[in-house]
Amino acid sequence: VKYFKPGTKVLFLDDDVERIDKLSADGKKFNKVSNVDKFIKDSFKECEKYGLFLWGVYPVRNELFMKSRPKKSYGLRFILGTFYGQIIRHNKKLVPSAPEKEDFEQSILHYIMDGGVFRQEKYTIKTKFFYPKGGIAAMSKDRKKVNKGAAEYLEKKYGDYGKKWQRGDGRWEFRLKMMPYEGNKK
């Protein structure tokens, strides 16, 4: 973020993202996005239209969940750190400090500053979360402790915006409250 000049539109994506998919109109299957460049440019245009600086896609690749979502949403939404776009600003108030789960904090910080983020609800990514060995899939006890600490940190600092919870496998998460778009706060 510090490398690019303010106003630069940057796409961030992890190296395990295989493709971008759009949910079919009937909500039954995913179709590969063929014009990725257009999708990305359109997403940045939507941000500019609303005075927003952060956008992403639906974070869970699940037809059932996505089917009932609107096409687009604005407000406090989780922007997955695996694949997102950001219009660069050099503002210390937008720098996450969580030891982990930076994408949750980044979503909150942009909401606080801008009144919202933009999410493409009918689009998602195909990736290999937690695969192969390594990463969170092979989370050590120390890593689990850091993960829990990050969830606790987020709840303590941003309790008005979400709460921590624990998965059945022992991982700690932070769930954002769905808050409406508040208009650009500038």
C-alpha positions in Angstrom: 0.0 0.0 0.0 2.9 2.4 0.8 4.5 1.7 -2.6 1.7 3.0 -4.8 0.8 6.6 -5.2 -2.5 7.8 -3.6 -5.4 7.3 -6.1 -3.8 4.2 -7.7 -6.3 1.4 -8.2 -4.7 -1.9 -7.0 -5.9 -5.5 -7.2 -4.7 -7.7 -4.4 -4.9 -11.4 -4.8 -3.3 -14.5 -3.3 -1.4 -16.9 -5.5 -3.8 -19.7 -4.9 -6.8 -17.9 -6.5 -7.7 -20.1 -9.5 -10.4 -18.0 -11.0 -13.3 -15.6 -10.5 -16.8 -17.0 -10.8 -20.3 -15.5 -11.2 -23.4 -17.2 -9.9 -25.8 -18.1 -12.7 -29.1 -16.3 -12.9 -30.9 -19.4 -11.7 -28.6 -19.6 -8.7 -27.6 -23.2 -9.4 -24.0 -23.1 -10.7 -20.9 -20.9 -11.1 -19.7 -19.6 -14.4 -16.1 -18.5 -14.9 -15.8 -14.8 -15.5 -14.3 -14.5 -18.9 -13.5 -10.8 -19.0 -11.7 -10.3 -15.7 -10.3 -6.9 -16.7 -13.8 -5.5 -17.3 -15.0 -7.0 -14.0 -12.2 -5.3 -12.1 -12.6 -2.0 -13.8 -16.3 -2.0 -13.3 -15.8 -2.8 -9.6 -13.4 0.2 -9.2 -15.9 2.4 -11.1 -18.6 1.4 -8.6 -16.4 2.4 -5.7 -15.7 5.8 -7.3 -19.5 6.3 -7.9 -20.1 6.0 -4.1 -16.9 7.5 -2.8 -15.6 4.2 -1.6 -12.1 2.8 -1.6 -12.4 -0.9 -0.9 -14.2 -3.6 -2.8 -14.4 -7.4 -2.9 -16.5 -10.4 -3.7 -18.7 -12.7 -1.7 -16.3 -14.5 0.7 -17.9 -18.0 0.6 -18.2 -20.1 -2.5 -21.7 -21.4 -1.8 -24.6 -21.2 -4.2 -27.2 -21.5 -1.4 -25.8 -18.6 0.5 -25.3 -16.4 -2.5 -28.6 -17.1 -4.2 -30.6 -14.8 -1.9 -28.1 -12.0 -1.8 -28.6 -8.8 -3.8 -26.2 -8.2 -6.8 -24.3 -5.5 -5.0 -24.0 -4.4 -1.4 -22.6 -1.4 0.4 -21.9 -0.7 4.1 -20.0 -2.8 6.6 -19.3 -6.0 4.7 -16.4 -8.5 5.1 -13.9 -8.0 2.3 -11.9 -11.2 2.0 -8.1 -10.6 2.0 -7.6 -13.3 -0.6 -9.0 -11.1 -3.5 -9.9 -7.5 -3.3 -9.5 -4.1 -4.9 -8.3 -0.9 -3.1 -7.9 2.7 -4.2 -4.7 3.7 -2.4 -4.6 6.3 0.3 -1.7 6.9 2.6 -3.7 7.3 5.8 -2.4 5.8 9.1 -6.0 5.4 10.2 -6.4 2.7 7.6 -3.5 0.5 8.6 -4.7 -2.7 10.4 -2.9 -3.6 13.6 -4.5 -7.0 14.4 -1.9 -9.8 14.6 -4.0 -11.8 12.3 -7.4 -11.3 10.6 -6.3 -8.1 9.0 -9.0 -8.3 6.4 -11.7 -8.0 9.1 -10.0 -4.9 10.5 -9.4 -3.4 7.1 -13.1 -3.8 6.3 -14.0 -2.1 9.6 -11.5 0.8 9.1 -12.8 1.5 5.6 -16.3 1.5 6.9 -15.5 3.9 9.7 -13.7 6.3 7.4 -15.9 6.1 4.3 -19.3 4.9 5.5 -18.9 1.6 3.7 -17.2 -0.8 1.4 -18.5 -2.3 -1.9 -19.1 -6.0 -2.4 -20.0 -7.9 -5.5 -22.5 -10.4 -4.0 -23.0 -12.6 -7.0 -19.2 -13.1 -7.6 -16.8 -15.2 -5.7 -13.4 -16.9 -6.2 -12.3 -20.4 -6.6 -9.3 -21.1 -4.5 -7.7 -23.7 -2.4 -8.2 -22.4 1.1 -6.3 -24.4 3.7 -4.6 -26.5 1.1 -2.1 -28.1 0.8 -0.4 -28.7 4.2 0.6 -25.6 5.9 -1.3 -22.4 6.5 -4.3 -22.4 8.7 -5.0 -26.1 7.9 -2.0 -27.1 9.8 -2.4 -24.5 12.5 0.0 -25.1 15.4 -1.0 -24.5 19.0 0.9 -21.2 18.9 -0.9 -20.2 15.7 -4.3 -21.1 17.3 -3.4 -18.9 20.2 -2.5 -16.0 17.8 -5.8 -16.6 16.0 -7.8 -16.5 19.2 -5.9 -13.4 20.3 -6.7 -11.6 17.0 -10.4 -12.4 17.5 -10.3 -11.1 21.0 -8.4 -8.0 19.9 -11.1 -7.3 17.2 -13.9 -7.8 19.7 -12.3 -5.6 22.3 -11.4 -2.8 19.9 -14.4 -3.1 17.4 -17.1 -4.7 19.5 -19.7 -2.3 18.1 -19.0 -3.8 14.6 -18.9 -7.5 15.4 -18.1 -10.3 17.8 -15.8 -13.3 18.1 -17.0 -16.9 17.9 -15.4 -20.3 17.8 -15.7 -22.9 15.0 -16.2 -26.6 15.8 -12.6 -27.3 14.8 -11.3 -24.9 17.4 -10.5 -21.9 15.2 -11.6 -18.5 16.4 -13.4 -16.1 14.0 -14.8 -12.6 14.1 -18.2 -12.0 12.5 -19.1 -8.5 11.3 -22.5 -7.0 11.9 -24.1 -6.1 8.6 -24.3 -2.3 8.8 -25.8 -0.1 6.1 -23.9 2.2 3.9 -23.7 5.6 5.6 -22.7 7.6 2.6 -19.3 9.1 2.1 -18.2 10.6 5.4 -15.8 13.2 3.8 
